[in-house]
Amino acid sequence: MVEAVLIDLFSLPANLQNNIQGLLFNTLETIEKCSSIPAPFVYVMCCQRQENGEQESLLPALRDLQSLKKRLQVVRALTTAAVLYTVKQRLDEKDLSIIKVILPTLRKDLVKVYIDHLFTAVYQFEFEDLQVASDCKNLQIAEPQSVEQMLPTQDVAVIRSEIQMYLESLPSLNGELTILRSSLIPDDIFLHGFTTRTGGISYIPTLSSCNLFSSSKRRDPQVVVKENLRRLANAAGFNPETFHRVKIDHANAVCIMGKTEPDSYDGIVTNQKGVTIAAPGADCIPVLFADPVRKACGAAHSGWKGTLLGVSMATVNAMISEYGCNVKDILVVLGPSVGPCCYKLPHESAKEFHRIDPKCVRLFDSACPYIDIRRATRILLENGGILPENIQDDSVTDQNQNVTFCTACHPDKFYSHFRDGINFGTQIGFISIRD
């Protein structure tokens, strides 16, 4: 069922310019008559450069289209990227995902490339030529069409550049970009930090505003996450082109930078200068590792499964085996993550944490006990030879430092899957060796 209709009048062929008013009226009339719901939302894309009088002529006889009048908006901007991104914001405000695009045939391949970059698999698009429909069949939902980049490579590159320039021009949302740093990691050797949720351009409430992860299930496309990363890189001082984050599998595989990259891994290590490695977290722990003696570093994503599988010690062991690190020299910082105040697991899973240390579980006899994945991580690291004084977990060592916040308890500072549900945002911990 079509939830929204997008009519592209941004760049009509010259032979249609004189008939815009009648063309639009007939198209809108067909939508009104043929829609299977009371009235879909309709967005008319126009170029900002049009004269005011011409813009007004794009909305003829709305008094005769009563059901559409309150659901029709004209969206004007200087570029296709800007107008489509504005439409996306309107769709997201109303949680709409099934969209019919009515556009001139000559614009179809072009617009498909824009859509491929600005939207994710959450949205379903179908395309129809801009013409007077003779019957209602044109408004039935067809199978979602895959986006094929049929334009020459250079044209696609121009579109990407236009999108990037537009996103770079957008103001930061919900405050300044903030980076949390640990006093344990020597600043003269390593560049590092943990991000918060402020200072990016993601506008959807659960993703706002410095979301650093995109997936087919979320509404933030890769281009938005890339822009958030660019702003983070500028603020932190690293090169976003040499940035590598783990490919989450909730297990314990570790990637060695410079060697064959596994299909998935939750730990990553390097001794290469100028390469920034990172681990995400939105309740799971982003863990950073630094050896100032051998000048090597690592990052790990440690959720409850990865914690039980020993992903943190797997990362430590990779640093030892690959770079000759001494376990007693390795510094470990636990980043923002869900605390034992909020995090629950089913009793069967809680048993595994109870085996590590009964103090990792609160209300053990309940159906869903509270779990302390940080304590379990610290214990496993200490059992592996990491010195207790070389592990920073501010929730127990120094609460004034406030690197290890509870993500679920601080909605103003952090994303939380536990708190926000499936369309959640993601922060990261990152580290690199200074040149």
N, C-alpha and C positions, 0 to 999 in steps of 0.2 A: 504494500500500500504506500503510495507516494505521500511523504510527509511535507515535502517542500519542493517548489519549482523555482529554478533559476533561469531567467531569461537574459541571454547575453546580447545586449545592444551596444556593447562597448565599441565595436568597430564594424559596422554594417557595410557591405559592399555598396558602391556608389549608386548602383541601379535601384537600391531599395531605400535610399535616403529620403526620397520624396513621398514614400508611402509608410513611414514609420507609424504614424498615428493609427491608420486603419489596420496595419499588420498587427500591432500590439493589441488593439481592441479585440480583433478576431481570435487571437491567441488566448487572451485572458477569458474571453467568453467561452471558448472551448474548454478551458481548464475548469471553469465554474460549472459547466453543464456535465462534464464527464468525470469529475472527481468522485471517487468512491467514498470519500469522507466529506463532512459538511463543507469544508473549504481548506485546502492546503495553504501553507504560507508561501507567498510568492515574492521573489526578490528580482528586481530589474537592474541589471548591471549597466551603468552608463559611464562615459568618460567625463571627468571633471571639466575638461576644456570646452564642452558644449556651452552655447549661450543659454542664459536663463530661460528665454522664451522657448527655445527648442526643448529644454528639459521639461518644462511644464507641458509641452505638447505630447510628452510620452505617457501621460496619464489621462486619456480621453474618456469622457462620459462615465466616470467612476460611479456616478449616481445610479447607473443602470446595472452595476455589478455589486449589489449590496453585500453579498456573502463574502466577497473578496476585499471589500474596501478596507476593513480593519486589519487584514492579513497581508496587505501588499505594501512593499517598501521599495523605493528607488534608492540604490546604493551607488554613489558617485565617488570616483577616485581618479588620480592621474595615471595609474598603471594598472594592468591586469592583476599583478601580484597584490597590490593594495586593495583593489575592489574585492577580489576573491577571499583574501584574508579577513576583510570586514564581514563578508557574507558568512564565513566560517564562524566568526564570533557570534553572529546573530543565531546561527543554527545551534551552536553550543549552549547559548543562553536558554534555548527551548528544548535541548536534548533531542534534536532531530538528527536522523541518520540516513534516511532513504530519500534521495534527491533525484529529480528529473532535471536535466539541463537541456534547455531549448536554445539553439544557437545556429548562426549561419554555418553552412557546410564548410566554408573556407577556414573557419575558426576552430573546428572540432579537434584536429590533431594538436593544435597549439594549446587549447584549453585543457586537454587531457594531460599534457605534460605539467602544467601548473597544478592541476588537481593531484597528480601523482606525488608532487613534492609537498603540497600544503595540507594534505589530508592523509589519514591512515586507513587501515582496513576496517575500522569501526564504521565507516561510511560506505554506503552503496550508491553508485551513480549509474544512471542510464542516460543516453543521449538521443535527442530528436532534432531533426532539421527545423529551423525556424521558417514555418510556413503555415498557412491556414489549414487546420485539420478538417477533414471531411467527415470524420466519425469519431467515436469515443475510444477506439482501440488504441489510439496513440498514447493514452494515459494509463494504460495497464502496465504494471511492473514486469519488466522482462528480467531474464537472468542477468546479474551484475556483469558488466563488461570489464574485461581486464584492460589495464591501461597500456597501450603500446606506443612507444616513442617513435613515431614515424617521421619526425622532423629530422633534418640533417643535424649531425653532432654539434656543429657550430651554433645552430639555432637553440638547441637545448642548453648549451653553455651560456648563451645570452640570457635565457630565461632564468637559469640558476643564479646568474649574477644579479639580475633584477630583483629576484626574491631576497637574496642575501642583503642587497643594499637597502631594501625596504625594511627588513627585520632589524638591521643595524640602526635604522633611524627611529625605531620605537623607543619610548621612554621606559626606564626600569620601573617595575611595579612593587608595591608594598615595602618600600624602604631600600636602603643601600645594601649592596652586596657585602656580606659578612663572612669572614674566614676565621675559624677557631684554630689556634695553634697550641702545640704542647711545648712546655719548657724543658721536657726531657730530651727531645731531639735537638742536637746542636744546630743552630741556625746558620753557622758559618760553613757547614758541610752539606746540609740538606735543605731543600725547599719543600715545605709540606703544609698540610692543613686539612680541616674538615669543613665542608660547606654547610650553610643553613639554607632556608627556603626563600630568602629575600634577595632582591636585586636582579632578577631575570625578567623575561617577557611572557612567561606562561601565564595565561589569564584565567583558566578554568579553576574554580575554587580549590579543589583537592590537589591541583598541580601548581598552583600559584606560589612563587613566581620563578624560582630558579631550579626548575625540574631538570634533572640531568640524565633522564633515561626515557627512551621511546620504545613502544612495542605495538603490535597489531591490536592489542586490547585497549589501548589508551588513545586519547584524542590529541596528544601532543605529537606532531610529526618530527622526523629527524632534523629538519631544518631549524625548528625552534630550539630543540635540545642543542644543536650545534652552535646556535647563536648564544644560548646561555653559557655554553662551555667557552666560547670566545671571550665573553665578558669576564668569566672567572679567570681565564688564562691571563688576560690583561691586568686584572687586579692582583693576581698572585705572582705573576712574572714568569710563567712557563709558556712554551710553544705548543699551541693546540694541535699542530701538525705532527708532533711526536708524542702524542698522548695515547695511552693504551689502558683500557679497563678490562677487568676480568669478564669472562663469558660464563655467567652463573649457571651452575648445575646443582647447587646445594649439596656438594660432595667435597672431596679433598684433593682433587688434581691441581697441580701447580705448573704454570707456564714459565719457562726460562727464556727471558728475552734474548733474541739472537739465535734461538734454536727453533725447530719445527713447532708451530703453534697447535696445541690440541684443539679439538672441536669445541670443547667446553672445559672450564677450569674456574676454581674459586680462589686460587692464589696465584700471585705473579711476583717474580723477583728480577732484579737487574743490577749490574755494576757499571752500566753505560751512563756517562754524563749527558745531561740534557734531555734524557728520556723520562717522561712523567708517567708513572703507573698509578692505577687507582682501583679502589673497590667501592661499590655502591652499598647503600644501606637505607632501609626505611623500616626499621625495627631490628633487622639483622645488624651485627656489629661490623663496621668497617674497621679493620685492624691494620695499623701501620708498623713496619719493622725497619730498624736502622742500625747498621753496624758502622760506627765512626772510625773504627780501626782499619777494617778492610775496605771501607767505603762501598758498601753494598746496601741495598734496601729492598723492601717487599711490601706487598699489600694483600689483604685477604678479606673475603666476604664470609662472615661466620654467622649463619642462622642456626636454628636449633639442630638441624640435621648435620650441617657442616661442623658444628661444635662437637657433636658426638663422634663424628668421623675423624676429628683431629686435624681440621684444615689449618689451624694456626701453627701447630708443630710441624705439619707437612711443609709449610712455608719456611719455617726456621731451618728444617733439615735440608731444604733445597739451597738455602743460603750457605749452609755449612759445606755441603757436598760440591756445589758449583764454584764458590768463591773462597773457600777455605776459612770461613768465619769461625770464630770461637763462640760457643753458645753463651759464654759469660759476658761477651761484649755486646750482644744483641739487645737493643732497646725496643720495647713493645708498647704501643699506645692504643687503648681501646676507645673508639670514637662514639658519637651519639648513637644510642640504641635503646630498645625497649627494656625497661627495668623490671625487677622482680615485683615492683608495686603494681604492675599492670599486666604482665604477660602470663597467660595460662596455656597449658597443654593438657590433652587427655591423659588420664591416669597411666595408661600403658607407656606412653612416651615419657612421662614424669619419672617412671621407675628407673630409666636409664640415667637420668640426672641424679637421682637419689643414690645410685651406685657410685657415682663419682664422689659425692659428698652429700650427706643428708641435709646440710645447710643450703644446698642448691634448690631445695623444694620447700615450699610453705603450704600448709594444709594438705599434707601428703595423702590423707585418707579421703579427700574429696574427689568428685568425679573429674574435676579439672583443676589441679593444683597450680599455684603460682610458681614460676620457674625463674631462676637466676642464671641466664646463659653467660653473663659476664664472669660470675664466680667460677663456673665450670671451666670457662676458657682460661682464667688465671691459674686454676689448679693444674690443668693439663699442661700449661706452659711451664709451671714450676716443676712439675714431675719430669718434664723433658729437659730440665737443666737451666732454664731462664731464671736469673736471680730475681727474687721478689721485688727488690728495690729498682729493678729495671723494667717493671711493668707499671704503666700508669692507667689507673681506673679511678677517676675522680669521685665516683660514687662512694668509694671507701677510703681513698688515700688523701684527697685534698679537694673538698667540695667547693672551695673558693676558686679553683682553676676552671671548673665547669667546661671541660671538654667532653666528658662522658655524661651528657644529659640523658634523661629518659625521653625518647622521641614521642611517646604516646602522651606524656604529661605536658608537652609544650607545643601546642598547635600553632602558636605564633612563630616558632623558631624552626620546627622540623616537620617533615612528612612522616606519616605512620600508616603502614598497611593495616595494622591491627585496629587503628582508630578510624581510618578513612575509607576502607573498603577497596574494591577492585580497581578503581581508577585513581590510584594513589601516585604521588610524586616520589622522587628519589634524590637523596643527597649522596655525597661521596667523601671518601678520604683519599688524599693523593699525596705522592711523595716523589722526589727526584734528587739526583746528586748534582750539586751545583758545578758549573764549569770552572 
